[in-house]
Amino acid sequence: MKRAAITGTGTEIPPHSISNEELVSVFNSWVESENARRAKAGEPLLEPSNTDFIVYASGVEHRRVIEPTGILDPDRMSPRIPERSDDELSLEAEFAVASARKAINAAGTVPENVGMVICSASHHQRPYPAIGIEVQKELGTGGSAFDMSLGCSSAAAALHVANSLVCSGAENAVLVTSPEIISGHLNFRDRQTHFIFGDASASMLIEPLEEGEIREGAWEIIDTRTWTQMSNNIRSNFGFLNRASQERNDIVEMEGNLIKQVGNKVFKEVTVAASHFIKDFLADNWLSPSDVQRYWLHQANGRMNAMIMKLVLGHEASAEQAPMVLDRLGNTAAAGAIVAFDEYSADMAAGEHGLICAFGAGYSIGAALVRKM
Ligand SMILES: CC(C)(COP(=O)(O)OP(=O)(O)OC[C@H]1O[C@@H](n2cnc3c(N)ncnc32)[C@H](O)[C@@H]1OP(=O)(O)O)[C@@H](O)C(=O)NCCC(=O)NCCS
């Protein structure tokens, strides 16, 4: 078996930011008009949303999105993203390519040296042709490409696959890209989830290391792992059978098939599962939690990450030990932990260990233990 390393990372963060105040204002103005209708119809009224709750419960203050105007229009509350022709580059592939080019540049290589693209995200724009193949074509990489998906653990799970392929010698250089356009799949009229998510794209290049090679600045992958266990507490029913399940012939009802979650159950169950997972994974690699200098955790909830770190370390972690990007980006699904890794790893010294760990729908958890070279 060879050794493999993450030799480059890159991110693409959309320029448009939406604050909690803006999001709550549009939500509450929709609730007001919806409640007027409900009152007349004798239906139960909706509760308004609240910025203080959002900051306390989740830690999110702003989120970046690809298209804000449709989201902030109370008559629409969904991004307005025009359809592109089949001959144009799709939005998801474009978003992937933007971060992928940066990752390939950071690795000091060229697309021609990449043998495989894995496009791994919690939502894909279409089933086929695979978005990864479009990315392959646009970048000019060789070999092959495919899409995979494992909720918010998509990037970590793809890293597990890429590491295995590179270490076995089956592939030479694998690009993992996670373009998350989650605003397109979020129900901005759902009080429980409207504030949580944001858009971001993150990519990593995984390359083999020669015998005894030390590639300065790269991250040697010591071990990777994924874990899954069926749960309905975070669920999207969006899929190809939605149309077939409609009672009426003339509508396709979307809203009921967007993301939904039982947030407090997810919070409790995943916090416990992730802390056990991390402790077991490190122990299997002969490391104690204090041997790991940095934890790049999934960016779903600030309190949740603080609790996971406390359960893992036995005491609170510093902001430096477990950096957060959630406050300004929202939960960017699979991209989140990789964005944190990209932004908060350059200062680390050779020989220091770090853990990328993502968790979410499935339930699923994925992790990579890395060491700076
Ligand atoms: C979603 C989440 C932020 C909600 O926080 P929470 O503290 O669990 O909140 P709860 O759902 O228990 O609701 C607490 C109260 O706030 C209320 N509330 C919910 N959304 C609200 C909103 N937008 N504004 C104001 N109040 C709100 C609820 O109605 C409830 O009120 P009640 O106590 O009167 O019944 C949190 O559960 C979470 O982040 N979970 C993990 C999600 C996750 O990791 N997902 C992974 C996949 S990416």
The ligand as an ORCA input file, in Angstrom:
! r2SCAN-3c Opt
* xyz 0 1
  C     -31.999     23.280     14.509
  C     -31.473     23.753     15.851
  C     -30.639     25.018     15.684
  C     -32.676     24.093     16.769
  O     -32.215     24.416     18.056
  P     -32.862     23.727     19.367
  O     -32.256     24.374     20.537
  O     -32.685     22.249     19.236
  O     -34.358     24.176     19.246
  P     -35.699     23.299     19.317
  O     -36.006     22.739     17.954
  O     -35.655     22.341     20.472
  O     -36.753     24.426     19.619
  C     -36.701     25.191     20.843
  C     -37.787     26.241     20.811
  O     -37.460     27.232     19.832
  C     -38.546     27.404     18.935
  N     -38.039     27.770     17.612
  C     -37.683     26.930     16.582
  N     -37.287     27.647     15.525
  C     -37.384     28.951     15.881
  C     -37.116     30.151     15.195
  N     -36.650     30.177     13.943
  N     -37.318     31.326     15.843
  C     -37.785     31.324     17.123
  N     -38.046     30.215     17.826
  C     -37.849     29.034     17.194
  C     -39.274     26.067     18.942
  O     -40.599     26.236     18.551
  C     -39.153     25.683     20.401
  O     -40.106     26.397     21.142
  P     -40.843     25.711     22.420
  O     -39.734     25.458     23.414
  O     -41.797     26.771     22.852
  O     -41.467     24.459     21.906
  C     -30.616     22.651     16.513
  O     -31.437     21.626     16.977
  C     -29.573     22.055     15.607
  O     -28.732     22.739     15.049
  N     -29.544     20.694     15.519
  C     -28.537     19.970     14.804
  C     -28.794     20.011     13.350
  C     -27.704     19.263     12.616
  O     -26.662     18.995     13.089
  N     -27.986     18.912     11.447
  C     -26.974     18.165     10.759
  C     -27.293     18.174      9.421
  S     -26.608     19.334      8.496
*
